[in-house]
Amino acid sequence: MRVLITGGAGFIGSHLCEHLLGHGAEVICMDNLMTGSLDNVAPLFGKAGFRFVHYNVSNFIWVDGALDCLMHFASPASPVDYLKYPIQTLKVGSLGTLNALGLAKAKNAVFLLASTSEVYGDPHVSPQPEDYWGNVNPVGPRGVYDEAKRFAEAITMAYHRYHGMQVRIARIFNTYGPRMRENDGRAIPNFIVQALQGLPLTVYGDGSQTRSFCFVADLVEGIYKLMTSPVNEPVNLGNPAEMTIRQLADAVLRIVGSRSQIEFRPLPEDDPKIRRPDIAKAHRLLHWQPQTSLDEGLERTVEFFRRRLTAD
């Protein structure tokens, strides 16, 4: 199998490169390194079947030779990043997806879109099933990411219906693990780095908003199963174990062994109050569900950041 992964040097993309190489695939990793990092894929350089291409997929894409699958993961994905790069986020979700679909069509390849739970916005339904249309503010600051992904889903399904392409849409919920950036603004790396450095843990709002955290190894296995299954409609991939942000902060403090205090700050605009996936479809069609407990996943993530901070 020969696979192109756009955004392959990012957090999830790099784990996916590694996973596919482990399954004997030839992997082309394409990334402009705006938010990805060569450090994430450095261990893969020199491995048989791995190739890195430094390129912005918002421009026309082409690779020589056959492709069995194109996995489109290119996009800023944390609030810090897409608020810093709003137009680039919209371009990669629209032009980048169009370019990737065009290449997949030319190569007769399966196209897999990395979508997001953010298409549900600040939901009025919980847990969120795939047939829920969401509650998104299209002109709010987070709309640049939410609407980019909603458009990406729409054009992916248009290519499926009009051209008969085989497509896969993974709606990815909050994911964590090694290779996250310590400054990307997400709760888990924020909390871990603050706890390791003895700083107050920054909780936005009163900490009662909920999230559901999936360890990256579990997610990548779900993505692989989706890629190899004939499911053209969106599928939620995440961990349905819901918890409050305050509970998460307490868990990080316990695992790090930190005595840091909690510091509360105002909740950002349009920040979702709840987030929990309904994964019945993934369980039924892919025979997939997360296997890693929060404690185990946090321990492995804490160890990664402990080494990272020591190296710095």
C-alpha positions, 0 to 999 in steps of 0.5 A, a space after each residue: 500500500 502506498 499512502 500520502 499523508 498531508 500534515 504528516 509531520 503534525 501530532 496525529 499525522 506523525 503517529 499515523 505515518 509510524 503506524 502505517 509503516 508498521 503495517 508495511 505501507 510506503 508513506 509519503 509525508 507532506 507538510 509545510 511545517 507551519 504547525 508540524 515539526 520535523 522532530 515528530 518524524 525524524 525517527 522515520 528518516 532513513 526507514 524503508 518506505 518513508 519519504 518527506 515532502 516539504 510543501 503547502 497543500 493549499 497549492 496544486 499537489 502532485 506526486 509521481 506513481 500510484 497511490 492507494 490512499 490519500 489521508 488529508 490531515 493538513 490544518 492548524 488544529 488547536 485554537 492557538 494555531 487557527 486563531 493565529 492563522 485564520 486565513 491559512 486555516 480556511 485555505 487548507 480546509 477549502 483549497 487544500 481539500 479540493 487539491 487533495 481530492 483532485 489528486 486522489 481522484 486522478 490516482 483512483 485512491 481512497 480519500 480520508 478526511 481528518 474532520 473534527 468534533 468541532 463540526 458540532 460546535 457548542 452542541 445542544 445534544 449529548 453525546 453527539 451522534 453523526 446525524 447531529 448537524 451541530 450548533 456552530 457560529 460561522 462568524 465567530 473567531 472559532 468559525 475559521 476552523 469549524 466552517 473549514 472542516 464543515 466545508 471539507 466534509 461537504 466537498 468530500 461527500 460531493 466528490 463521493 456522490 458525483 464522481 463515485 470516489 471512495 471517501 472516509 470522514 473521521 470526526 476526531 474528538 479531543 486527542 492527546 499523547 506524546 508529540 503534542 506541543 507544549 505551547 499549543 494552547 490545549 488543556 492537557 499539554 498546558 496542564 502537564 507543563 504547568 504542573 511539571 514547572 510548579 506553575 498554577 494550572 490555567 483553567 478557563 471558565 469555572 472548569 465545569 465544561 466537559 471534554 472526552 480525551 482519547 489517547 493517540 494510539 487508540 485514535 490512530 488504530 481507529 483511523 486505520 480501521 476506517 481507512 480499510 473499511 467501506 464506510 463513506 459517511 462520517 464516523 466519530 472517533 473518540 473516547 466517550 469517557 466524559 469529564 470536566 476540565 477541573 477533573 482533568 486538572 486534578 488528574 494531572 496534578 495527581 499523576 505529576 505529583 505536583 502541588 500547583 494551584 488552580 488559576 481560573 480565567 475567563 472562558 474564550 468566546 464560543 468555547 463548547 460547554 460539552 463534548 462527548 462522542 457517540 461511538 456506536 457507529 465506530 463500534 458497529 462498523 469498525 469494531 473499534 473502541 478506545 483501550 487506553 485508560 486516562 491514567 495510563 495515557 496521561 502517564 505516557 504523556 507526562 513522561 514525554 513532556 518530562 523528557 522534553 523539558 529536561 532536554 530543553 
